[in-house]
Amino acid sequence: MVNLSRKYAIVISVGAGALCLILCLALHKSAYKRSKAPPDSADVQQALQMLRSMAAAPATAPGYMSSDARQTARKAVAGAAEAMGKAKSVERKDSQWFGSYLRVGVTCPRAGGVPYEQHFFLKKQDGELRITGLDL
């Protein structure tokens, strides 16, 4: 009887250890793994062009949105477009990939005040970058 319970304890321990190892390996490979997005890359340049165009004409913001963007994201991006439209320029602050999402930070100097800064999330949709929302 003692041998049987000891045998089960060993099997359970080995099984639990294997399960922990599998979970650790699976969770370590995140779908949102961060990687650098060089400032001179085509995607970052396309995103900056899009954001500058949106700042020049804030009413066009809905046309740059992803089809699956939520209504709250659409409102937030429209507000960001208005704020960027009041700035002197739209310059890249930083950029990186989060899995399939491109995160682009911009800084927008304003006359006599603190620059407006915002981070946008974009993703490819039908071969083009589209805004999915803001990093709040």
C-alpha positions in Angstrom: 0.0 0.0 0.0 2.9 2.4 0.8 4.6 1.6 -2.4 1.4 2.3 -4.4 0.9 5.7 -2.9 4.5 6.6 -3.3 4.3 5.5 -7.0 1.3 7.8 -7.5 3.0 10.7 -5.7 6.0 10.4 -8.1 3.8 10.2 -11.2 1.8 13.2 -10.0 4.9 15.2 -9.2 6.5 14.5 -12.6 3.2 15.3 -14.4 2.8 18.6 -12.5 6.4 19.5 -13.3 5.9 18.8 -17.0 2.7 20.8 -17.0 4.5 23.8 -15.4 7.3 23.6 -18.0 4.8 23.5 -20.9 2.8 26.4 -19.6 6.0 28.5 -19.0 7.2 27.8 -22.5 3.8 28.6 -24.0 3.3 31.8 -22.1 6.8 33.0 -22.8 6.1 33.3 -26.5 3.7 36.3 -26.4 1.7 37.4 -29.4 2.6 40.9 -28.4 6.4 40.5 -28.3 8.1 43.9 -28.6 10.7 44.6 -31.3 12.2 47.8 -32.6 10.7 49.7 -35.5 13.5 51.7 -37.1 12.5 55.4 -37.8 13.4 55.1 -41.4 11.4 51.9 -42.0 8.6 52.1 -44.7 5.9 51.3 -42.1 7.0 54.0 -39.7 7.3 56.6 -42.5 3.8 55.6 -43.7 2.4 56.0 -40.2 3.9 59.4 -39.8 2.6 60.5 -43.2 -0.8 59.3 -42.2 -0.7 61.1 -38.8 0.5 64.3 -40.4 -2.3 64.2 -43.0 -4.8 63.6 -40.3 -3.4 66.6 -38.3 -3.7 68.8 -41.3 -7.3 67.8 -41.8 -8.7 66.4 -38.5 -12.1 65.6 -40.2 -10.4 62.9 -42.2 -9.5 60.9 -39.1 -12.3 58.3 -39.6 -10.8 57.4 -43.0 -7.5 56.3 -41.3 -9.2 54.0 -38.8 -9.2 50.2 -38.9 -12.6 48.7 -39.7 -12.6 46.8 -36.4 -11.7 49.9 -34.2 -14.2 50.5 -31.4 -16.3 53.6 -31.2 -14.4 54.8 -28.1 -11.1 54.5 -30.0 -12.6 56.4 -33.0 -13.6 59.3 -30.7 -10.2 59.3 -29.0 -8.4 59.4 -32.3 -10.6 62.2 -33.5 -9.8 64.2 -30.4 -6.1 63.5 -30.9 -6.3 64.7 -34.5 -7.9 67.9 -33.3 -5.1 68.4 -30.8 -2.4 67.6 -33.3 -4.0 70.0 -35.8 -3.4 72.9 -33.4 0.4 72.1 -33.2 3.2 73.5 -35.4 4.3 70.0 -36.6 4.0 66.3 -36.0 7.3 64.6 -35.2 8.2 61.0 -34.4 9.0 60.4 -30.8 9.5 56.6 -30.8 8.2 53.5 -32.6 8.1 49.8 -31.9 6.3 46.7 -32.9 4.0 44.9 -30.4 3.4 41.6 -32.3 1.5 42.7 -35.4 0.7 46.2 -34.0 2.9 49.2 -34.7 3.1 51.7 -31.9 4.1 55.1 -33.0 4.6 58.0 -30.6 4.5 61.5 -31.8 5.3 64.9 -30.3 3.6 68.0 -31.5 5.2 71.3 -30.4 2.6 74.0 -29.6 3.1 77.8 -29.5 3.9 78.8 -25.9 3.1 75.6 -24.3 4.0 72.0 -23.5 4.1 69.8 -26.6 1.2 67.5 -27.2 2.4 63.8 -27.1 0.4 60.8 -28.1 1.0 57.1 -29.0 -1.0 55.5 -31.7 -1.5 51.8 -32.4 -1.7 50.7 -36.0 -2.0 47.4 -37.8 -1.9 46.2 -41.4 -5.4 45.7 -42.9 -5.6 44.8 -46.6 -2.0 45.7 -47.0 -2.3 49.2 -45.6 -1.6 50.5 -42.1 -4.8 51.5 -40.2 -5.1 53.1 -36.8 -6.7 50.9 -34.2 -6.5 53.3 -31.2 -4.4 55.2 -28.8 -2.1 54.1 -26.0 -3.6 55.9 -23.1 
